[in-house]
Amino acid sequence: QVQLVESGGGLVQAGGSLRLSCAASGRAFSSYAMGWFRQPPGKEREFVATITWTSDNTYYADSVKGRFTISRDNAKNRVYLQMSSLKIEDTAVYYCARGPAGGGIYYTRRSYNYWGQGTQVTVSS
């Protein structure tokens, strides 16, 4: 059974930084693409970032490009999202998700079949 547990969310001032972490259980974590999504208040869940199983490729939403960095540590079964220069519009519940096995970049919700419970990130002015 696959379980994903996010942590690291909280309240931060605009311009600040946060690092989200996602701990994954289950076998063969290193074989799967991983992604981060977010759901702002009153809006649909949207793609944020993804990373291939070997970490050789990453892909970001335009809204976070240059400010957020996704990474993973396959030895620890963890994926991270380093968020810098945070803006008020980054306020959302952030979700970690597991994508398909093998290579490839995936940025649609339907590509991901396991999700964490989410962690709240609130950016204040």
N, C-alpha and C positions, 0 to 999 in steps of 0.2 A: 504494500500500500504506500502510495506517495503522499507525503505531507510536506507542505511548504509553510514556513513560519517567518513572517517579517518582523523586524524590530528596527529601532533607531529613529522613529518618527518623533515629532514634538513641535513645539512652538519656537519660531526663530524670527528675528527681524529681517526685513528686506535687506538684501546685500550679504546676508550671512550664508553659512554652509551647514549641511547635514550629511551624514552618511547612513544610508539604509543598508540593512543586511537581511539576507534571506537564507535560512537554514533549511536544507532539503534532506528528507529521509527517503529511503528506498534505494534499490540497487541501480547501478549504472548511471548515476547522476552525470558523470563526465561525458556520457554519450549523447546528451540532449542539448539542444539550444535552450537558452533561458531568456526571459524577457521581463521588463517592468512596464506596467500600465498604471494609469491613474484615473480617478474619477472625481472631477471637481464638483462642488455642491450644485445640485440641480442639473447636472450635465451627464452625457454618456461617458462610459469608460473609454479612454483613449490610449493609444500606444505612446510609450516614452522611449524605450531603448531595448535593444536585443544584442545578444552575443552568441557566437557559434560555440560548439562544444570544445573546440581547441583554442578558443580565444583569439583566433587569427583574424576575425572580422567582427566588427560592430556596426550598428546602424542606429541612428537617432531621429527622433521627430525634429522637425525644423525649429520648433519652439524651445527646445532644450539644447540644441547643438552648440558646442563650445562652452557650455556651462555645466553639463552633466557628463559623468563618465561611468560606464558600466564595466565591471570586471568580475572575475570568478576565480575561486580557488578550488579546484577539483579534489584536492587532497582533503579539504575540509568540508566538502559538499556545500559550499556557500557561493552566493552571488551577491554582488554589492552594487549600490548606486551612490556614487559621490556627487552631491549636488552643491554647486557654488553659485554665487551671485544670484541668490534666490529672489524671486519676484512675488508679489502678492498673488499674481495669477497662477503661481505654482501650488497654491493651496489646494489640497485634494487628499483623498485616500489613495495610497500607493499600494499596488498589488504586484507580487512576484508570481511568475507563471512559468510552467515548463512546456517547451515546444517539442517539435519532432526530433527524432533521433537522426544522427548524421549531420552533414553540413547544411548550409543554406541559411539565408536570412529570412526571418518571418516577422511581419509587423501587423498582421491582422488577428483579431481576437479569436477567430475560429481556428487558427493554427495551434492554439494552446489548449491543452486538455486538463491541466491541473493548475489550481490557483490557491494562493494563500488567503488568509482572512483579511489582510490589509493592515496598513499602519497609517495613522493620520499625520499629515504634515500641514502645519498652519504657518503662513508667513504674514507677519504683521508689519504695518508701516512705522 
